[in-house]
Amino acid sequence: MKKTVKRKPLARRTTAKPLPDAPRSVADFLAQAWAIEAEASDRYREFAEQMEMANNMEVAQLFRKLERIEQKHRDQILAHMGRSTPPRVKAYRWEGAEGPETAAGNELHYLMQPWHALQIALHNEQRAFDFFKQLARARVPAEVRAAAKEMAGEEREHVELIREWLKMVSKPASGWDQDPDPPAFGD
């Protein structure tokens, strides 16, 4: 007669593979989240400055607003950490050259309109949401997963905010980037 062995139920898996660069503590996670927000704020400032140089003030003002939102989020993380100075951030690998919440500098066009700036912001916020959602499902300590889930929720709110803003601006007509007298660089 065969002896029946009772088996424990399998633990619920959080992801198919571990993330080698994933933070292993809440402190490391918050430092990484702070770095993501700081990088996003810096990039929006750079975008605003470029649009100001192109005399595209409407888009520059929108990028300044996005910069302030990211600064606020960055500062909230710093306050949550109980710090008044930026944390030391370990190097983390992203999927590409840009962080989860930033866009490449070549995304800009001097004639772009608010709709374009919001498309960039929507893409950035969606990537940040996806990044934190993936981390919330990773094989990391439970408290890191919980913190990542909370950040994913905040980024989802940002995605929805940008989608609402997009409803208030018109999609540019074709030819928006045509300039009969484009700037001359060189000479």
Order of alpha helices (4+ residues) and beta strands (2+ residues): alpha-alpha-alpha-alpha
